[in-house]
């Protein structure tokens, strides 16, 4: 399995759009600083839904 490319488009869209950073400020951030800023706005990253979680969700909302 190959390495995935960094999602620059999404990172720039979030940095410029949601965080309203200038280009200078965006490119001056370290990856750790950017991750902290994203988490402050979007909340902590969640693990993907696994089979057990999906089954529980389907039982809760059977339609």
Secondary structure, 3 states (H helix, E strand, C coil): CCCCCCCHHHHHHHHHHHCCCCHHHHHHCCHHHHHHHHHHHHCCCCCCCCHHHHHHHHHHCCC
